[in-house]
Amino acid sequence: MIPYKIVGKTDYRPYISFFVTVANVLAFAYLVSYAFLAGLPVEEVYRNFALDICAVGSQTLSETLLDGMRSIFLHLSFVQLTANIIIFYVFGARIEEHLGRWRFFAFYVLVGFGGHLGHLFFDGSQCGEPLYMVGSSGAISGIIGAFLFLFPTARIKSKIIILKVFNYNVDVPAWFYLVYWFFLQFFYQVGSVAPKINVHWGHVGGFITGLALIFLLSLFIAPPRQR
């Protein structure tokens, strides 16, 4: 099932959502190309760029923040990348319209780090070896959490395509994507270019952070208009 539009008209142009989408694609292409040209395992390349949550207390704050920022734009597989950018662009555009461009970008970064914190909280006790956080899904989980808080009754136009034979257009409620999103996370590890990097707890941390932040922001920003 592929979401492609929120029911309701809007003329807003989500430039930040577009920028983040392009940045995610370029980051994935760069890392895979770098690994191929250097003759290195892709997993080893990820370790040079992603945040190791087990090193958070032993490295400098600037190193932690830099690694954490890079991790927000990384993906483990082409399947994960494709699913993430589609879902992010559909849901993120409406959150950007509500918050404004730069507040939305700050929100994206904060929920991404919330995903890191979730990974650290749930897996930090297992630090016998490095635990790398590839956190784009955590950030996008935060976007979904914010959307569900702001637009719980929204309808999402989606396509269901089966073997290029059956092509259905359906409208589903926003809450359905909560179940759909978390269901997908457990299958992203299949076909991963870095199979030993597990980030599922980051999704939970990002989702909770997104809900908490948008609740706090709703105290200062007027609720969105219903379409």
C-alpha positions as CSV (number, residue, x, y, z in Angstrom):
1,M,0.0,0.0,0.0
2,I,1.5,3.3,-1.2
3,P,0.2,6.6,0.3
4,Y,0.4,9.5,-2.2
5,K,-1.9,12.2,-1.0
6,I,-3.8,13.6,2.0
7,V,-7.5,14.2,1.3
8,G,-8.1,17.9,1.2
9,K,-6.8,20.8,-1.0
10,T,-3.7,22.9,-0.2
11,D,-1.5,25.2,-2.3
12,Y,1.4,25.0,0.2
13,R,4.8,24.2,-1.4
14,P,6.8,22.0,1.1
15,Y,10.3,23.0,0.2
16,I,11.9,21.6,3.4
17,S,10.2,18.2,2.9
18,F,11.6,18.2,-0.6
19,F,15.1,19.1,0.6
20,V,15.1,16.4,3.3
21,T,13.8,13.8,0.7
22,V,16.6,14.6,-1.7
23,A,19.2,14.6,1.1
24,N,18.2,11.1,2.1
25,V,18.4,9.8,-1.4
26,L,21.8,11.4,-2.0
27,A,23.2,10.1,1.3
28,F,22.2,6.5,0.5
29,A,23.6,6.8,-3.0
30,Y,26.9,8.2,-1.7
31,L,27.4,5.5,0.9
32,V,26.6,2.6,-1.4
33,S,28.8,4.1,-4.2
34,Y,31.7,4.8,-1.7
35,A,31.6,1.2,-0.4
36,F,31.6,-0.2,-4.0
37,L,34.4,2.0,-5.2
38,A,36.5,1.4,-2.1
39,G,35.9,-2.3,-2.1
40,L,34.6,-2.2,1.5
41,P,31.6,-3.9,3.1
42,V,28.7,-1.5,3.2
43,E,28.3,-2.2,6.9
44,E,31.9,-1.0,7.5
45,V,31.1,2.3,5.7
46,Y,28.1,2.8,7.8
47,R,30.2,2.5,10.9
48,N,32.3,5.4,9.8
49,F,29.3,7.7,9.5
50,A,26.6,6.5,11.9
51,L,26.2,7.2,15.6
52,D,27.5,4.5,18.0
53,I,25.3,4.8,21.0
54,C,27.9,2.9,23.1
55,A,30.4,5.7,22.5
56,V,28.1,8.5,23.6
57,G,29.7,8.8,27.0
58,S,33.3,8.4,25.8
59,Q,33.5,10.7,22.8
60,T,33.1,14.5,22.7
61,L,29.7,16.1,22.5
62,S,30.5,17.6,19.1
63,E,31.3,14.1,17.7
64,T,28.1,12.7,19.1
65,L,26.0,15.5,17.6
66,L,27.8,15.2,14.2
67,D,27.3,11.4,14.1
68,G,23.8,11.7,15.3
69,M,22.9,14.3,12.6
70,R,24.4,12.1,9.9
71,S,22.5,9.1,11.1
72,I,19.2,10.9,10.6
73,F,19.8,10.9,6.9
74,L,20.9,7.2,6.5
75,H,19.0,4.1,5.4
76,L,19.7,0.4,5.6
77,S,18.3,-0.7,2.2
78,F,16.8,0.6,-1.0
79,V,13.4,-0.8,0.1
80,Q,13.6,1.1,3.4
81,L,14.7,4.3,1.6
82,T,11.8,4.1,-0.9
83,A,9.2,3.5,1.7
84,N,10.5,6.2,4.0
85,I,10.8,9.0,1.5
86,I,7.2,8.3,0.2
87,I,5.7,8.2,3.6
88,F,7.8,11.2,4.8
89,Y,6.9,13.4,1.9
90,V,3.2,12.7,2.2
91,F,2.9,13.2,6.0
92,G,5.8,15.7,6.4
93,A,4.4,18.2,3.9
94,R,1.3,18.7,6.0
95,I,3.4,19.0,9.3
96,E,5.6,21.6,7.5
97,E,2.6,23.6,6.4
98,H,1.4,23.7,10.0
99,L,4.7,24.5,11.8
100,G,6.4,26.6,9.1
101,R,9.5,25.6,7.2
102,W,12.4,26.2,9.7
103,R,10.4,25.0,12.7
104,F,9.6,21.9,10.8
105,F,13.3,21.3,10.0
106,A,14.2,21.7,13.6
107,F,11.3,19.4,14.5
108,Y,12.7,16.7,12.1
109,V,16.1,16.9,13.7
110,L,14.8,16.8,17.2
111,V,12.6,13.7,16.6
112,G,15.6,12.1,14.9
113,F,17.6,12.5,18.0
114,G,14.6,11.3,20.0
115,G,15.0,8.1,18.0
116,H,18.6,7.9,19.0
117,L,17.6,8.3,22.7
118,G,15.1,5.5,22.3
119,H,17.8,3.2,20.9
120,L,20.1,4.3,23.7
121,F,17.5,3.8,26.4
122,F,16.3,0.3,25.3
123,D,19.6,-1.1,23.9
124,G,22.2,0.9,25.8
125,S,22.7,-1.8,28.4
126,Q,23.9,-4.2,25.7
127,C,27.1,-2.3,25.0
128,G,29.5,-5.2,24.9
129,E,30.2,-4.2,21.3
130,P,29.4,-1.1,19.2
131,L,25.7,-0.4,18.5
132,Y,25.3,1.8,15.5
133,M,22.2,4.0,15.0
134,V,20.9,4.5,11.5
135,G,18.1,6.8,12.5
136,S,16.1,8.2,9.5
137,S,13.3,5.9,10.4
138,G,13.2,7.2,13.9
139,A,12.8,10.8,12.6
140,I,10.1,9.7,10.2
141,S,8.3,7.8,13.0
142,G,8.3,11.2,14.8
143,I,6.6,12.8,11.8
144,I,3.9,10.1,11.8
145,G,3.3,10.6,15.5
146,A,2.9,14.4,15.0
147,F,0.5,13.8,12.1
148,L,-1.6,11.4,14.1
149,F,-1.9,14.0,16.9
150,L,-2.8,16.9,14.6
151,F,-4.9,15.1,12.0
152,P,-6.4,12.0,13.7
153,T,-9.4,11.9,11.4
154,A,-7.5,12.7,8.1
155,R,-8.0,10.3,5.2
156,I,-5.0,9.1,3.2
157,K,-5.3,8.4,-0.5
158,S,-3.3,5.2,-1.2
159,K,-2.7,2.7,-4.0
160,I,-2.6,-1.0,-3.5
161,I,-0.7,-2.7,-6.4
162,I,-0.4,-6.4,-6.6
163,L,2.0,-7.8,-9.3
164,K,1.2,-5.0,-11.6
165,V,-2.2,-6.6,-12.3
166,F,-4.4,-5.2,-9.6
167,N,-4.3,-1.5,-9.0
168,Y,-6.7,-0.2,-6.4
169,N,-7.2,3.3,-5.1
170,V,-8.4,3.4,-1.5
171,D,-8.8,6.0,1.3
172,V,-7.7,4.9,4.7
173,P,-7.8,6.7,8.1
174,A,-4.6,8.2,9.4
175,W,-4.4,5.9,12.4
176,F,-4.2,2.9,10.1
177,Y,-0.7,4.1,9.1
178,L,0.5,3.7,12.7
179,V,-0.2,0.0,12.5
180,Y,1.1,-0.2,8.9
181,W,4.3,1.7,9.7
182,F,5.4,-0.4,12.7
183,F,4.5,-3.5,10.8
184,L,6.9,-2.6,8.0
185,Q,9.8,-2.0,10.4
186,F,10.2,-5.6,11.3
187,F,10.7,-6.5,7.6
188,Y,13.2,-3.8,6.7
189,Q,16.1,-5.8,8.0
190,V,15.5,-8.4,5.3
191,G,17.6,-7.4,2.3
192,S,19.4,-4.8,4.4
193,V,22.8,-3.6,3.1
194,A,23.9,-3.5,6.8
195,P,22.2,-6.6,8.3
196,K,23.9,-6.4,11.7
197,I,22.7,-2.9,12.4
198,N,19.3,-3.0,14.2
199,V,17.4,0.2,14.8
200,H,13.9,-0.9,15.7
201,W,13.9,0.8,19.1
202,G,14.8,4.0,17.4
203,H,11.4,4.0,15.8
204,V,9.7,3.8,19.1
205,G,11.8,6.6,20.5
206,G,11.1,8.9,17.5
207,F,7.4,8.2,17.6
208,I,7.1,9.1,21.3
209,T,9.3,12.2,20.9
210,G,7.1,13.4,18.0
211,L,4.0,13.0,20.0
212,A,5.5,14.9,23.0
213,L,7.0,17.7,20.9
214,I,3.9,18.4,18.9
215,F,1.8,18.4,22.1
216,L,4.1,21.1,23.6
217,L,4.0,23.1,20.3
218,S,0.3,22.9,20.2
219,L,0.2,25.0,23.3
220,F,1.7,27.9,21.4
221,I,0.6,27.3,17.7
222,A,-3.1,27.4,16.7
223,P,-4.5,24.0,15.6
224,P,-4.5,23.4,11.9
225,R,-7.6,24.1,9.8
226,Q,-9.6,21.0,9.0
227,R,-10.2,20.3,5.3
